[in-house]
Amino acid sequence: MKAANIGSFIYLGDNLKYFIKTYGCQMNEHDSEILANSLQNMGYMPTRQLKEADIIIFNTCAIRKNAENKHNDFRKSKKYIRN
């Protein structure tokens, strides 16, 4: 894979995929959009399939207990583990 500089981002190549799961408030949604744009600038494409993802990001709120509980339930379900 050949890396190339694109502004302040490093383009890592084609066929890389990311998955972002957001829990919490509108600010978390906004932060996830910023993360997604940054990843796309580096050559990543979004996927809805966890098993396809090269990078998985859980963006949750440390202030709202409900968001933390949802994240922990998802993590414990092991739906994100590759076989």
Secondary structure, 3 states (H helix, E strand, C coil): CCCEEECCEEECCCCEEEEEEECCCHHHHHHHHHHHHHHHHCCEEECCCHHHCCEEEEECCCCCHHHHHHHHHHHHHCCCCCC
